Amino acid sequence: MSLIVHCKDVGFDCDGIVVAETEDDLLQQVAHHAQSLHGAETMTDEIIAKVKSVIRKE
């Protein structure tokens, strides 16, 4: 089963989708996406909580 986060669900105007097998890997990929495409310097506790709240399982 894969874990999926759609960037739009976190609140960004972005069509990005991150897919991973574990929550830790997903959060690392989301952090990389947020830094490289959205200029986010750090993943705050608030952003991490938001990401976790919109994770979908497929």
N, CA, C and O atoms as a MOPAC input file, in Angstrom:
PM7 MOZYME 1SCF
protein

 N      0.84400 1    -1.17700 1     0.00000 1
 C      0.00000 1     0.00000 1     0.00000 1
 C      0.89000 1     1.24100 1     0.00000 1
 O      1.86400 1     1.32800 1     0.74800 1
 N      0.53700 1     2.18300 1    -0.84300 1
 C      1.28500 1     3.43200 1    -0.94900 1
 C      0.58600 1     4.54000 1    -0.18700 1
 O     -0.63500 1     4.53500 1    -0.03000 1
 N      1.38400 1     5.49300 1     0.28500 1
 C      0.87200 1     6.70200 1     0.91700 1
 C      1.02300 1     7.84100 1    -0.07700 1
 O      2.05300 1     7.95700 1    -0.74100 1
 N      0.00200 1     8.68000 1    -0.18100 1
 C     -0.02200 1     9.73100 1    -1.19100 1
 C     -0.42900 1    11.05100 1    -0.56600 1
 O     -1.34000 1    11.10800 1     0.25900 1
 N      0.26400 1    12.12400 1    -0.97300 1
 C     -0.11400 1    13.48000 1    -0.57700 1
 C     -0.18100 1    14.33200 1    -1.83700 1
 O      0.75900 1    14.36500 1    -2.63100 1
 N     -1.29400 1    15.01300 1    -2.00600 1
 C     -1.45300 1    15.97600 1    -3.09100 1
 C     -1.11200 1    17.35100 1    -2.52600 1
 O     -1.66600 1    17.75700 1    -1.50500 1
 N     -0.22300 1    18.05100 1    -3.16900 1
 C      0.23300 1    19.35000 1    -2.68900 1
 C     -0.94000 1    20.31200 1    -2.47000 1
 O     -0.94500 1    21.08400 1    -1.51200 1
 N     -1.91500 1    20.26100 1    -3.34800 1
 C     -3.09700 1    21.12700 1    -3.20600 1
 C     -3.80500 1    20.90600 1    -1.87600 1
 O     -4.34300 1    21.84500 1    -1.28800 1
 N     -3.80200 1    19.64900 1    -1.39900 1
 C     -4.47100 1    19.33300 1    -0.14400 1
 C     -3.77900 1    19.96900 1     1.06100 1
 O     -4.38700 1    20.13500 1     2.11800 1
 N     -2.50100 1    20.32300 1     0.89200 1
 C     -1.74900 1    20.97100 1     1.97000 1
 C     -1.95800 1    22.48000 1     1.92300 1
 O     -1.65600 1    23.18300 1     2.88700 1
 N     -2.47600 1    22.97700 1     0.80200 1
 C     -2.80300 1    24.39300 1     0.70300 1
 C     -2.01700 1    25.16800 1    -0.33300 1
 O     -2.13200 1    26.39200 1    -0.41100 1
 N     -1.22000 1    24.47400 1    -1.13100 1
 C     -0.44600 1    25.14000 1    -2.16900 1
 C     -1.18000 1    25.06800 1    -3.50700 1
 O     -1.92900 1    24.12300 1    -3.75500 1
 N     -0.97100 1    26.04900 1    -4.35600 1
 C     -1.52300 1    26.04400 1    -5.70600 1
 C     -0.53200 1    25.28700 1    -6.58800 1
 O      0.24100 1    25.88500 1    -7.33600 1
 N     -0.57400 1    23.95700 1    -6.48300 1
 C      0.43700 1    23.10900 1    -7.11300 1
 C     -0.20200 1    21.76500 1    -7.42500 1
 O     -0.99000 1    21.24500 1    -6.63400 1
 N      0.13800 1    21.20600 1    -8.57500 1
 C     -0.38100 1    19.90600 1    -8.96900 1
 C      0.52000 1    18.74800 1    -8.52600 1
 O      0.31800 1    17.60700 1    -8.94200 1
 N      1.50600 1    19.04400 1    -7.68600 1
 C      2.44700 1    18.02300 1    -7.23900 1
 C      1.79100 1    16.92700 1    -6.41800 1
 O      0.85900 1    17.16300 1    -5.65000 1
 N      2.30700 1    15.72800 1    -6.60400 1
 C      1.84300 1    14.55400 1    -5.86500 1
 C      3.07900 1    13.81600 1    -5.37200 1
 O      4.01500 1    13.58500 1    -6.13700 1
 N      3.08500 1    13.44900 1    -4.09900 1
 C      4.19200 1    12.69300 1    -3.52800 1
 C      3.66200 1    11.32700 1    -3.12500 1
 O      2.62000 1    11.21800 1    -2.47800 1
 N      4.39400 1    10.27700 1    -3.51700 1
 C      4.00100 1     8.90100 1    -3.22500 1
 C      5.17500 1     8.20200 1    -2.55500 1
 O      6.31500 1     8.31900 1    -3.00300 1
 N      4.89100 1     7.47500 1    -1.48000 1
 C      5.94100 1     6.73000 1    -0.77600 1
 C      5.31900 1     5.52400 1    -0.08500 1
 O      4.09800 1     5.41500 1     0.02600 1
 N      6.17100 1     4.63100 1     0.37200 1
 C      5.70500 1     3.42900 1     1.05100 1
 C      5.60300 1     3.61300 1     2.56700 1
 O      4.82700 1     2.91500 1     3.22000 1
 N      6.37600 1     4.54100 1     3.13000 1
 C      6.33800 1     4.77600 1     4.57300 1
 C      6.08800 1     6.25000 1     4.84700 1
 O      6.35100 1     7.10300 1     4.00000 1
 N      5.57500 1     6.54100 1     6.04400 1
 C      5.31400 1     7.92900 1     6.41000 1
 C      6.61200 1     8.73600 1     6.47600 1
 O      6.64800 1     9.88800 1     6.04200 1
 N      7.67700 1     8.13800 1     7.01800 1
 C      8.96200 1     8.84500 1     7.09700 1
 C      9.47100 1     9.22500 1     5.71100 1
 O      9.90300 1    10.35800 1     5.49600 1
 N      9.42100 1     8.28700 1     4.77500 1
 C      9.87100 1     8.55900 1     3.41300 1
 C      8.98700 1     9.61900 1     2.76400 1
 O      9.48200 1    10.50300 1     2.06400 1
 N      7.68900 1     9.53000 1     2.99600 1
 C      6.75000 1    10.50400 1     2.44600 1
 C      7.08200 1    11.90600 1     2.95000 1
 O      7.13900 1    12.85300 1     2.16600 1
 N      7.30100 1    12.03800 1     4.25800 1
 C      7.60800 1    13.35400 1     4.82900 1
 C      8.92700 1    13.90700 1     4.29400 1
 O      9.04900 1    15.11400 1     4.08000 1
 N      9.91400 1    13.03900 1     4.07600 1
 C     11.18600 1    13.48700 1     3.48900 1
 C     10.97200 1    13.99200 1     2.06900 1
 O     11.52200 1    15.02400 1     1.68400 1
 N     10.17800 1    13.27300 1     1.29500 1
 C      9.91300 1    13.68600 1    -0.08100 1
 C      9.09400 1    14.97400 1    -0.12800 1
 O      9.33300 1    15.83700 1    -0.97400 1
 N      8.12900 1    15.10200 1     0.78100 1
 C      7.33200 1    16.33000 1     0.85400 1
 C      8.23700 1    17.50600 1     1.20900 1
 O      8.11200 1    18.58300 1     0.62500 1
 N      9.15200 1    17.30800 1     2.16600 1
 C     10.07300 1    18.37400 1     2.55700 1
 C     10.94000 1    18.79500 1     1.37500 1
 O     11.15500 1    19.98800 1     1.16000 1
 N     11.43400 1    17.83500 1     0.61400 1
 C     12.25600 1    18.13900 1    -0.55300 1
 C     11.42900 1    18.90800 1    -1.58400 1
 O     11.90100 1    19.89500 1    -2.14700 1
 N     10.21200 1    18.46300 1    -1.82800 1
 C      9.31600 1    19.13600 1    -2.77800 1
 C      9.04800 1    20.57000 1    -2.33100 1
 O      9.13800 1    21.50400 1    -3.12800 1
 N      8.71900 1    20.73500 1    -1.05600 1
 C      8.40000 1    22.06600 1    -0.52500 1
 C      9.60100 1    23.00200 1    -0.61500 1
 O      9.44500 1    24.18800 1    -0.90500 1
 N     10.78700 1    22.47700 1    -0.37000 1
 C     12.00200 1    23.29700 1    -0.42700 1
 C     12.35700 1    23.64700 1    -1.86800 1
 O     12.63400 1    24.80600 1    -2.17500 1
 N     12.35100 1    22.66400 1    -2.73900 1
 C     12.82400 1    22.90600 1    -4.10500 1
 C     11.80800 1    23.66500 1    -4.96800 1
 O     12.20400 1    24.44500 1    -5.83400 1
 N     10.51900 1    23.45300 1    -4.74600 1
 C      9.52900 1    24.09100 1    -5.60100 1
 C      8.79600 1    25.26600 1    -4.95700 1
 O      8.27800 1    26.13700 1    -5.65600 1
 N      8.75200 1    25.28700 1    -3.63300 1
 C      7.99000 1    26.33000 1    -2.95200 1
 C      8.85200 1    27.22900 1    -2.06800 1
 O      8.34200 1    28.15600 1    -1.43800 1
 N     10.14300 1    26.96000 1    -2.02200 1
 C     11.05700 1    27.80200 1    -1.25600 1
 C     10.91700 1    27.67900 1     0.25500 1
 O     11.41900 1    28.52700 1     0.99300 1
 N     10.24800 1    26.64300 1     0.71900 1
 C     10.10000 1    26.43400 1     2.16000 1
 C     11.44500 1    26.01800 1     2.74400 1
 O     12.03900 1    25.03200 1     2.30700 1
 N     11.92000 1    26.76500 1     3.72300 1
 C     13.22600 1    26.46900 1     4.30500 1
 C     13.17700 1    25.32100 1     5.29700 1
 O     14.11400 1    24.52700 1     5.37300 1
 N     12.09500 1    25.22500 1     6.05900 1
 C     11.96100 1    24.14700 1     7.03900 1
 C     10.53100 1    23.63200 1     7.05700 1
 O      9.59700 1    24.31500 1     6.63600 1
 N     10.38800 1    22.43200 1     7.54700 1
 C      9.06500 1    21.84900 1     7.74000 1
 C      8.68200 1    22.09400 1     9.19400 1
 O      9.18400 1    21.42700 1    10.09800 1
 N      7.80200 1    23.04200 1     9.40800 1
 C      7.36700 1    23.34500 1    10.76100 1
 C      6.43300 1    22.23800 1    11.27000 1
 O      5.91300 1    21.43500 1    10.49500 1
 N      6.23800 1    22.22200 1    12.58500 1
 C      5.32700 1    21.24100 1    13.16500 1
 C      3.91800 1    21.40400 1    12.58800 1
 O      3.19600 1    20.42600 1    12.40000 1
 N      3.54500 1    22.64300 1    12.31200 1
 C      2.22600 1    22.91800 1    11.74000 1
 C      2.09100 1    22.31300 1    10.34200 1
 O      1.06600 1    21.71200 1    10.02200 1
 N      3.11500 1    22.46900 1     9.51700 1
 C      3.08400 1    21.90900 1     8.16400 1
 C      3.08900 1    20.38300 1     8.22200 1
 O      2.35400 1    19.73200 1     7.47900 1
 N      3.90800 1    19.81400 1     9.09400 1
 C      3.95700 1    18.35400 1     9.22800 1
 C      2.59400 1    17.81800 1     9.64200 1
 O      2.13200 1    16.81400 1     9.09900 1
 N      1.94500 1    18.47800 1    10.59800 1
 C      0.61600 1    18.04900 1    11.04500 1
 C     -0.38800 1    18.12900 1     9.89500 1
 O     -1.22000 1    17.23600 1     9.73700 1
 N     -0.31400 1    19.18500 1     9.10000 1
 C     -1.21600 1    19.34300 1     7.95400 1
 C     -0.98800 1    18.23200 1     6.93800 1
 O     -1.93700 1    17.62800 1     6.43800 1
 N      0.29300 1    17.96700 1     6.63600 1
 C      0.61700 1    16.89800 1     5.68500 1
 C      0.06400 1    15.56600 1     6.19200 1
 O     -0.57000 1    14.83000 1     5.43500 1
 N      0.30000 1    15.25500 1     7.45900 1
 C     -0.17200 1    13.99300 1     8.01400 1
 C     -1.68800 1    13.89000 1     7.95000 1
 O     -2.23000 1    12.79600 1     7.79200 1
 N     -2.38000 1    15.02200 1     8.07200 1
 C     -3.84400 1    14.98700 1     8.07500 1
 C     -4.44400 1    14.73100 1     6.69100 1
 O     -5.61800 1    14.37600 1     6.58300 1
 N     -3.65000 1    14.90800 1     5.63400 1
 C     -4.18100 1    14.71100 1     4.28100 1
 C     -3.58200 1    13.51300 1     3.55800 1
 O     -3.80800 1    13.33000 1     2.36200 1
 N     -2.82300 1    12.70300 1     4.27600 1
 C     -2.24500 1    11.49100 1     3.66700 1
 C     -3.37800 1    10.53500 1     3.27300 1
 O     -4.28900 1    10.25200 1     4.05100 1
 N     -3.27800 1    10.06100 1     2.05000 1
 C     -4.22900 1     9.05900 1     1.54900 1
 C     -3.48900 1     7.73900 1     1.39200 1
 O     -2.29600 1     7.72200 1     1.09100 1
 N     -4.19300 1     6.64200 1     1.59600 1
 C     -3.61400 1     5.31600 1     1.39300 1
 C     -4.23000 1     4.70200 1     0.15600 1
 O     -5.44400 1     4.73800 1    -0.04000 1
 N     -3.36900 1     4.13800 1    -0.67600 1
 C     -3.83400 1     3.47100 1    -1.90400 1
 C     -3.19600 1     2.11700 1    -2.04200 1
 O     -3.46300 1     1.40500 1    -3.01100 1

